[in-house]
Amino acid sequence: MIEILTVGEMGAADRAAIAAGAPGFALMQRAGEGAASAIVARFPPCPTVVLCGPGNNGGDGYVIAGALADAGWPVSVAGTARDALSGDAAEAARRWPGDVRALAVEALDDAGLVVDALFGAGLKRPLDADLQTVLKAAAAMRLPIVAVDLPSGLDGDTGKPLDYAPPCALTVTFHRKKPAHVLEPGRELCGEVAVVDIGLAAPKAAQLFENLPELWLEGFPWPDSASHKSRRGHLMVVSGGASQTGAARLCARGGLRIGAGLVTLLSPPSALLVNAAHLEAVMLAPFKDAADLSALAAKASAVVIGPAAGVGEATRANLLALAGTDAALLVDADALTSFKDDPETLFAALGDRDVLTPHPGEFERVFPGLLAASPSRIEAARQAARRSGAVILLKGADTAIAAPDGRAAVNTDGAPWLATAGSGDVLAGLIGGLMAQGMDAFAAACAGAWIHGAAGSDFGPGLISEDLPGLVPEVLAELYEERNPA
C-alpha cells in the first residue's frame, strides 16, 4: 500500500464506500477492531485508558476499548459525555458497557498504556488546553501512547503540530497513510505506523506515494544474458579542480556500483594526476573547457555535474554545454549554487529527463522563499518541479521527490548515519547510474534514494561516505531476490 492520501482524499474514500452501500458503523467496527489487534500484537496486556473524543475518532476508541476488554485487558474509557455524541460515534459509545470518566489527568491513574482517540486527521485547530494537559501528563509519565489515525493535534496534510501533539509509540491508521505519517516532525511523533485495511477501494489516481520498491522495482534495469557494458549505459561525472576531486570520485563509484556499464570521470587537466591515482574501473578523460566537455558528453547516456565542481561562471558554462547534448543530466551541489542569481537560465536548459538534487540550502538558492511558503516539503518539491521542468529530489530526513507532471514520493527509509560528508555525492552517483541505464528520471531518483537509505541503515553507526558504494551490492541482491524469487 504505497499510495499516500491527503485528509480530503481519505474522507472522499470513506464517503464513496458509504455511498456504495458500506454502513458507516461497519467501517468504524473494522477500524476499531483492527486497531485493537495491532495493539494486542505489540504490547502485553496492561491497564489501558482509552481517551475518546467527540467525533468518529472517539467512536473508533470505543470500539477499541470493547475489543481490548473482550481480549481480557483491563480497560477504562475517559471521554466526551455519551449524550453529546451523534451518529456512528454515539452507537459505538452506547455499546461500551463500562463507565465513561471525565477527560482529566486523574483518568491516567494506574494506567500502563494510553490510547489517543481524541481527534483524527481532520483537526485544523490546536487542542484545547485541558486536553493538552492530559496528553502532556501521559508523555511525562512515560506511558506508551497509541494514536488512532494520528496523534491528536497533528495536521494530517503537513505533519506539523497545531501547537502540541503527543509523541506516540504506535499510530494505527486506516486504508492508507497520510502525509503526516511520513513528513517530519509528524513521522517522529507517530512512532511505528500500522495501516489497517478496512475494505475501502484501492486508490485509482493517486499522485503521492511512499517511496518503497513496489513503486519502481518493476522497471529496475537488471542485466540479462545478452547484456554487455555498452548496453548498460555510460555515466560521466564532472570533477572539480586538483583540490576538489573526492566528491566526483565518490559519485562515480556509486554509479558504477548501481550497474552503469561504463563510468568516466571528466577531469580538468590540473586534477588528472590526483584522479588517476585513485581510479581503477572508473575511466578518466581530460577536458579544458565547455566545448571539450560537450564533445566528450556526446558519448554519455547521463552526466552528473555539481559535486565539488566549483561555484562560478565555468560551472555555469559547463552545465549549459552539457544541456546541449543528448545526455540526461543530474545537477547537484555547486552546479545549483552557480545559478543562484539566475535560476531561470538553469530551468530553461532542463527537461523532464533531468534531476536536481538540492539540500534545503541549495533549494533556497534556486527557489528562493518557496520552501518556507509551502505547506509541506511535498508541495515545495512539486512546485519546484513544475517551475524547473525537471525532477526534484529535496534532501532531508523526509526526502521528497517530485516530477513535473505532479507525481511525488516521500522517502521513509533514510538513516541518521547518512548525515556525513560525501553521502549526497554517492546518492547523485546512484541516481545518475540508473539514469544512464535508461531508467525514468522520477523512478531513478526514487530508487536511488531508497537504495541509499537502505545501505546506510544496513551499516549503522560509524558509516562514512566511502563505505556506501560497497554496501550497494547487498541491497541490490535483496531487491533482485524480491523481484525474482526462487
C-alpha positions as CSV (number, residue, x, y, z in Angstrom):
1,M,0.0,0.0,0.0
2,I,2.3,2.7,-1.3
3,E,-0.2,5.4,-2.1
4,I,-0.4,8.3,0.4
5,L,-3.8,10.0,0.6
6,T,-4.4,13.6,1.8
7,V,-7.0,14.1,4.5
8,G,-9.5,15.2,1.8
9,E,-8.8,12.2,-0.3
10,M,-9.3,9.8,2.6
11,G,-12.6,11.5,3.5
12,A,-13.7,11.1,-0.1
13,A,-12.8,7.4,0.0
14,D,-14.9,6.9,3.2
15,R,-17.9,8.7,1.6
16,A,-17.6,6.7,-1.6
17,A,-17.7,3.4,0.4
18,I,-20.7,4.5,2.3
19,A,-22.5,5.7,-0.8
20,A,-21.7,2.3,-2.4
21,G,-23.6,0.6,0.5
22,A,-21.0,0.0,3.2
23,P,-22.6,1.0,6.6
24,G,-20.6,3.7,8.3
25,F,-20.7,1.8,11.6
26,A,-19.4,-1.3,10.0
27,L,-16.3,0.7,8.8
28,M,-15.9,2.0,12.3
29,Q,-16.0,-1.5,13.7
30,R,-13.4,-2.7,11.3
31,A,-11.2,0.2,12.1
32,G,-11.5,-0.2,15.9
33,E,-11.1,-4.0,15.9
34,G,-8.1,-3.7,13.5
35,A,-6.5,-1.1,15.8
36,A,-7.1,-3.3,18.8
37,S,-5.5,-6.3,17.1
38,A,-2.4,-4.1,16.3
39,I,-2.2,-3.1,20.0
40,V,-2.5,-6.7,21.2
41,A,0.2,-7.8,18.7
42,R,2.7,-5.2,20.1
43,F,2.0,-4.8,23.8
44,P,1.5,-7.1,26.8
45,P,-1.9,-6.9,28.5
46,C,-1.9,-4.0,30.9
47,P,-4.3,-1.4,32.4
48,T,-5.3,0.7,29.4
49,V,-7.0,4.1,29.3
50,V,-8.8,5.0,26.0
51,L,-9.3,8.7,25.5
52,C,-12.3,9.2,23.3
53,G,-13.1,12.5,21.6
54,P,-16.5,13.8,20.3
55,G,-16.3,12.5,16.7
56,N,-15.7,9.3,14.7
57,N,-12.1,9.1,16.1
58,G,-13.7,8.8,19.5
59,G,-16.1,6.2,18.1
60,D,-13.1,4.2,16.9
61,G,-11.8,4.5,20.5
62,Y,-15.0,3.0,22.0
63,V,-14.7,0.0,19.6
64,I,-11.1,-0.4,20.6
65,A,-12.0,-0.4,24.3
66,G,-14.6,-3.1,23.8
67,A,-12.3,-5.3,21.7
68,L,-9.4,-5.0,24.2
69,A,-11.8,-5.8,27.1
70,D,-13.1,-8.8,25.2
71,A,-9.4,-9.9,24.8
72,G,-9.1,-9.8,28.6
73,W,-7.4,-6.5,29.0
74,P,-8.3,-4.2,31.9
75,V,-9.7,-1.1,30.1
76,S,-11.2,2.2,31.1
77,V,-12.6,5.0,29.0
78,A,-12.3,8.7,29.5
79,G,-14.1,10.8,27.0
80,T,-16.9,13.2,25.9
81,A,-20.2,12.6,27.6
82,R,-22.2,10.0,25.7
83,D,-25.2,12.2,25.3
84,A,-23.1,14.7,23.4
85,L,-22.2,12.2,20.7
86,S,-24.1,11.6,17.5
87,G,-24.2,9.2,14.6
88,D,-21.8,6.2,14.5
89,A,-19.8,7.5,17.4
90,A,-22.9,7.6,19.6
91,E,-23.7,4.0,18.6
92,A,-20.2,2.9,19.4
93,A,-20.4,4.6,22.8
94,R,-23.8,3.0,23.5
95,R,-22.3,-0.4,23.0
96,W,-19.5,0.2,25.6
97,P,-20.7,-1.5,28.8
98,G,-18.4,0.4,31.2
99,D,-18.4,3.8,32.7
100,V,-17.0,6.9,30.9
101,R,-14.7,9.0,33.1
102,A,-14.0,12.7,32.6
103,L,-11.1,13.7,30.3
104,A,-8.7,14.7,33.1
105,V,-5.3,13.8,34.3
106,E,-6.8,11.6,37.1
107,A,-8.1,9.3,34.4
108,L,-4.5,8.2,33.9
109,D,-4.1,6.8,37.4
110,D,-2.6,3.3,37.3
111,A,-2.5,3.3,33.5
112,G,0.1,1.2,31.7
113,L,-1.0,2.3,28.2
114,V,-2.9,5.2,26.7
115,V,-4.9,5.1,23.5
116,D,-5.3,8.6,22.0
117,A,-8.7,8.5,20.1
118,L,-9.5,12.2,20.7
119,F,-9.2,13.6,17.2
120,G,-8.0,12.2,13.9
121,A,-6.7,13.9,10.8
122,G,-9.4,16.4,10.3
123,L,-8.5,18.7,13.2
124,K,-7.4,22.1,12.0
125,R,-7.1,24.0,15.3
126,P,-4.9,23.5,18.3
127,L,-6.1,21.1,21.0
128,D,-7.9,22.7,23.9
129,A,-5.7,23.4,26.9
130,D,-7.3,20.8,29.1
131,L,-6.8,18.0,26.5
132,Q,-3.2,19.1,26.0
133,T,-2.7,18.8,29.8
134,V,-3.9,15.2,29.8
135,L,-1.7,14.2,26.8
136,K,1.3,16.0,28.2
137,A,0.8,14.3,31.5
138,A,0.8,10.9,29.8
139,A,4.0,11.8,28.0
140,A,5.6,13.0,31.2
141,M,4.7,9.7,32.9
142,R,6.4,7.9,30.0
143,L,3.3,5.9,29.3
144,P,3.2,4.3,25.8
145,I,0.7,6.2,23.7
146,V,-1.1,4.6,20.8
147,A,-2.7,7.1,18.4
148,V,-5.8,6.3,16.4
149,D,-5.3,7.6,12.9
150,L,-2.9,10.4,14.0
151,P,-1.6,11.8,17.3
152,S,-4.2,14.4,18.3
153,G,-3.1,17.9,17.4
154,L,-1.1,16.9,14.3
155,D,-2.1,18.4,11.0
156,G,-2.8,15.4,8.7
157,D,-1.6,17.1,5.5
158,T,1.6,18.8,6.7
159,G,2.9,16.7,9.6
160,K,3.2,19.8,11.7
161,P,1.7,20.1,15.2
162,L,-1.1,22.5,15.7
163,D,0.6,23.7,18.8
164,Y,1.0,20.4,20.6
165,A,0.8,16.7,19.6
166,P,2.0,13.8,21.8
167,P,4.9,11.6,21.0
168,C,3.5,8.1,20.3
169,A,4.9,4.6,20.4
170,L,2.4,3.4,17.7
171,T,0.0,5.0,15.4
172,V,-2.7,2.9,13.8
173,T,-4.2,4.4,10.6
174,F,-6.7,3.1,8.1
175,H,-6.7,2.2,4.4
176,R,-3.6,4.3,3.5
177,K,-1.0,6.5,5.2
178,K,-1.4,10.3,5.1
179,P,1.3,12.9,4.6
180,A,1.7,13.4,8.4
181,H,2.7,9.8,8.7
182,V,5.8,10.3,6.5
183,L,6.7,14.0,6.9
184,E,8.7,15.3,9.8
185,P,8.1,16.0,12.6
186,G,4.9,14.0,12.2
187,R,6.7,10.9,11.3
188,E,8.7,11.0,14.6
189,L,5.7,11.8,16.6
190,C,3.7,8.9,15.1
191,G,6.3,6.3,16.1
192,E,5.6,3.0,14.4
193,V,2.8,3.3,11.9
194,A,0.5,0.3,11.2
195,V,-2.0,0.5,8.4
196,V,-5.3,-1.4,8.8
197,D,-7.3,-2.5,5.8
198,I,-11.0,-1.6,6.4
199,G,-12.2,-2.7,3.0
200,L,-12.2,0.6,1.0
201,A,-11.5,0.6,-2.7
202,A,-7.8,1.0,-3.8
203,P,-7.0,4.5,-5.0
204,K,-7.1,4.8,-8.8
205,A,-5.5,8.1,-9.4
206,A,-3.0,8.7,-6.6
207,Q,-0.2,11.2,-7.2
208,L,1.6,10.8,-3.9
209,F,3.5,7.6,-2.8
210,E,5.6,6.2,-0.1
211,N,9.0,5.5,-1.7
212,L,9.1,1.7,-1.5
213,P,10.5,-0.8,-4.0
214,E,6.9,-1.5,-5.1
215,L,6.9,1.9,-6.7
216,W,9.8,1.3,-9.1
217,L,11.1,-2.2,-8.9
218,E,9.2,-3.4,-11.9
219,G,11.2,-1.0,-14.1
220,F,14.6,-1.6,-12.5
221,P,17.3,-2.1,-15.1
222,W,18.6,-5.6,-14.3
223,P,21.1,-7.0,-16.8
224,D,20.2,-10.2,-18.7
225,S,22.1,-12.8,-20.6
226,A,22.5,-10.5,-23.6
227,S,23.8,-7.6,-21.6
228,H,27.3,-6.1,-22.0
229,K,28.9,-2.9,-20.7
230,S,28.0,-0.8,-23.7
231,R,24.3,-1.7,-23.4
232,R,24.2,-0.9,-19.7
233,G,24.8,2.8,-20.3
234,H,27.7,5.3,-20.0
235,L,27.7,7.6,-17.0
236,M,30.0,10.6,-16.9
237,V,30.8,12.7,-13.8
238,V,32.4,16.1,-13.9
239,S,35.3,16.5,-11.5
240,G,36.4,19.7,-9.7
241,G,39.9,21.1,-9.7
242,A,43.0,19.4,-8.1
243,S,41.9,20.1,-4.5
244,Q,38.3,19.2,-5.1
245,T,38.2,15.7,-6.6
246,G,36.9,13.4,-3.9
247,A,33.2,14.2,-4.3
248,A,33.2,13.3,-8.0
249,R,35.1,10.1,-7.4
250,L,32.5,9.1,-4.8
251,C,29.8,9.9,-7.2
252,A,31.4,7.9,-10.0
253,R,31.9,4.8,-7.8
254,G,28.2,5.0,-6.8
255,G,27.3,5.0,-10.5
256,L,29.5,2.0,-11.1
257,R,28.1,0.0,-8.2
258,I,24.5,0.6,-9.2
259,G,25.1,-1.0,-12.6
260,A,26.2,1.6,-15.2
261,G,28.3,-0.3,-17.8
262,L,30.8,2.4,-18.2
263,V,31.7,5.3,-15.9
264,T,34.1,8.1,-16.9
265,L,35.4,10.9,-14.7
266,L,35.7,14.1,-16.7
267,S,38.7,15.9,-15.2
268,P,40.3,19.4,-15.6
269,P,43.9,19.0,-16.6
270,S,45.0,20.2,-13.2
271,A,43.3,17.3,-11.5
272,L,44.3,14.5,-13.9
273,L,47.1,13.1,-11.8
274,V,45.3,13.1,-8.5
275,N,42.2,11.5,-10.0
276,A,44.3,8.9,-11.9
277,A,46.0,7.8,-8.6
278,H,42.6,6.9,-7.2
279,L,40.8,5.3,-10.1
280,E,40.6,1.7,-11.3
281,A,37.4,0.6,-13.1
282,V,36.3,4.2,-13.5
283,M,37.8,5.7,-16.6
284,L,39.4,9.2,-16.9
285,A,39.2,11.8,-19.6
286,P,40.5,15.4,-19.6
287,F,38.6,18.5,-20.6
288,K,39.8,22.1,-20.9
289,D,36.6,24.0,-21.4
290,A,32.9,23.7,-22.0
291,A,33.4,22.8,-25.7
292,D,35.6,19.9,-24.7
293,L,33.1,18.8,-22.2
294,S,30.3,18.9,-24.7
295,A,32.2,16.8,-27.2
296,L,33.1,14.1,-24.6
297,A,29.5,14.0,-23.3
298,A,28.3,13.1,-26.8
299,K,29.1,9.5,-25.8
300,A,27.3,9.7,-22.5
301,S,23.9,8.4,-21.5
302,A,23.8,10.5,-18.4
303,V,26.1,13.1,-16.8
304,V,26.4,14.3,-13.2
305,I,27.6,17.8,-12.6
306,G,27.9,19.6,-9.3
307,P,29.7,17.6,-6.6
308,A,32.7,19.9,-5.8
309,A,32.6,21.2,-9.3
310,G,33.3,24.7,-8.1
311,V,30.9,27.6,-8.0
312,G,31.1,30.2,-10.7
313,E,30.9,31.0,-14.4
314,A,33.0,28.0,-15.5
315,T,30.5,25.6,-14.0
316,R,27.6,27.5,-15.5
317,A,29.1,27.3,-18.9
318,N,29.9,23.6,-18.4
319,L,26.3,22.8,-17.5
320,L,24.8,24.7,-20.4
321,A,27.1,22.9,-22.7
322,L,26.1,19.6,-21.3
323,A,22.4,20.6,-21.7
324,G,23.0,20.8,-25.4
325,T,23.9,17.1,-25.6
326,D,21.5,14.1,-25.6
327,A,22.7,13.0,-22.1
328,A,20.3,13.1,-19.2
329,L,21.6,15.5,-16.5
330,L,21.8,15.2,-12.8
331,V,22.5,18.7,-11.3
332,D,23.8,18.8,-7.7
333,A,25.7,21.0,-5.2
334,D,28.0,23.6,-6.8
335,A,26.2,23.4,-10.2
336,L,23.0,24.5,-8.5
337,T,24.6,27.3,-6.5
338,S,26.3,28.6,-9.7
339,F,22.8,29.6,-10.9
340,K,21.6,31.3,-7.6
341,D,21.5,34.7,-9.3
342,D,19.8,33.4,-12.5
343,P,17.9,30.2,-11.9
344,E,15.6,30.8,-14.9
345,T,18.6,30.2,-17.2
346,L,19.1,26.8,-15.5
347,F,15.5,25.9,-15.8
348,A,15.4,26.8,-19.5
349,A,18.2,24.3,-20.1
350,L,16.5,21.4,-18.4
351,G,13.8,18.9,-19.2
352,D,11.8,16.1,-17.6
353,R,14.7,13.6,-18.2
354,D,16.9,15.7,-15.8
355,V,17.1,15.6,-12.0
356,L,18.0,18.3,-9.5
357,T,19.1,17.1,-6.0
358,P,19.3,20.1,-3.7
359,H,19.6,20.0,0.1
360,P,17.4,22.7,1.7
361,G,20.1,25.4,1.5
362,E,20.7,24.8,-2.2
363,F,16.9,24.6,-2.8
364,E,16.6,28.1,-1.2
365,R,19.3,29.4,-3.6
366,V,17.5,28.4,-6.8
367,F,13.9,28.5,-5.5
368,P,14.1,31.4,-3.0
369,G,11.3,31.5,-0.5
370,L,9.4,28.5,-1.9
371,L,10.2,26.1,0.9
372,A,9.1,28.5,3.7
373,A,6.0,29.5,1.8
374,S,4.8,25.9,1.1
375,P,2.6,24.0,3.5
376,S,4.9,20.9,3.2
377,R,8.1,19.7,1.6
378,I,6.0,17.7,-0.8
379,E,4.3,20.8,-2.1
380,A,7.6,22.7,-2.3
381,A,9.1,19.9,-4.3
382,R,6.1,19.7,-6.6
383,Q,6.1,23.5,-7.3
384,A,9.9,23.4,-7.9
385,A,9.4,20.5,-10.4
386,R,6.7,22.4,-12.3
387,R,8.8,25.6,-12.3
388,S,12.1,23.9,-13.4
389,G,10.6,21.3,-15.7
390,A,12.8,18.7,-14.1
391,V,12.5,16.1,-11.4
392,I,13.3,17.5,-7.9
393,L,14.8,15.5,-5.1
394,L,14.7,17.6,-2.0
395,K,17.1,16.0,0.5
396,G,16.3,15.6,4.2
397,A,15.1,13.1,6.8
398,D,11.9,13.0,4.8
399,T,13.4,13.4,1.3
400,A,10.6,14.5,-1.1
401,I,10.8,13.6,-4.8
402,A,8.6,15.2,-7.4
403,A,8.1,15.2,-11.1
404,P,6.8,18.0,-13.3
405,D,3.6,16.0,-14.0
406,G,2.6,16.1,-10.3
407,R,3.8,12.7,-9.2
408,A,5.6,12.8,-5.8
409,A,7.1,10.4,-3.3
410,V,8.4,10.6,0.2
411,N,11.4,8.6,1.2
412,T,10.9,6.9,4.6
413,D,14.0,4.7,4.9
414,G,16.6,7.4,5.5
415,A,19.1,6.6,8.2
416,P,20.7,9.2,10.6
417,W,24.1,7.6,9.8
418,L,23.9,9.2,6.3
419,A,24.5,12.6,7.8
420,T,28.1,12.6,6.8
421,A,30.2,14.4,4.3
422,G,30.1,12.9,0.8
423,S,26.9,10.9,1.4
424,G,25.0,13.1,-1.1
425,D,27.7,12.7,-3.7
426,V,27.2,8.9,-3.6
427,L,23.4,9.4,-3.9
428,A,24.0,11.5,-7.0
429,G,26.0,8.7,-8.5
430,L,23.4,6.1,-7.7
431,I,20.7,8.1,-9.4
432,G,22.9,9.1,-12.3
433,G,23.9,5.4,-12.8
434,L,20.3,4.4,-13.0
435,M,19.5,7.2,-15.5
436,A,22.4,6.1,-17.6
437,Q,20.8,2.6,-17.8
438,G,17.6,4.2,-19.2
439,M,15.5,4.3,-16.0
440,D,12.9,7.1,-16.0
441,A,14.2,10.1,-14.1
442,F,11.5,10.1,-11.4
443,A,11.8,6.3,-10.9
444,A,15.7,6.6,-10.9
445,A,15.5,9.3,-8.2
446,C,13.1,7.3,-6.1
447,A,15.2,4.1,-6.5
448,G,18.5,5.8,-5.8
449,A,17.1,7.4,-2.7
450,W,15.7,4.2,-1.3
451,I,18.8,2.2,-2.0
452,H,21.0,4.9,-0.5
453,G,18.9,4.8,2.7
454,A,18.8,1.0,2.9
455,A,22.6,0.9,2.6
456,G,23.0,3.4,5.4
457,S,20.6,1.5,7.6
458,D,22.4,-1.7,7.0
459,F,25.7,-0.3,8.0
460,G,24.6,1.7,11.1
461,P,26.9,3.7,13.4
462,G,30.3,4.7,12.1
463,L,29.2,5.0,8.5
464,I,31.4,7.2,6.2
465,S,30.6,8.0,2.6
466,E,33.4,5.8,1.3
467,D,31.5,2.8,2.8
468,L,28.4,3.4,0.8
469,P,29.2,2.1,-2.6
470,G,30.4,-1.1,-1.2
471,L,27.1,-1.6,0.6
472,V,25.0,-1.3,-2.5
473,P,25.5,-4.9,-3.8
474,E,23.9,-6.5,-0.8
475,V,20.9,-4.2,-1.1
476,L,20.7,-5.0,-4.8
477,A,20.9,-8.7,-4.1
478,E,17.9,-8.4,-1.8
479,L,15.9,-6.5,-4.4
480,Y,16.8,-9.0,-7.1
481,E,15.6,-11.8,-4.9
482,E,12.4,-9.9,-4.2
483,R,11.9,-9.4,-8.0
484,N,12.9,-12.9,-9.0
485,P,12.0,-15.2,-6.1
486,A,13.3,-18.8,-6.4
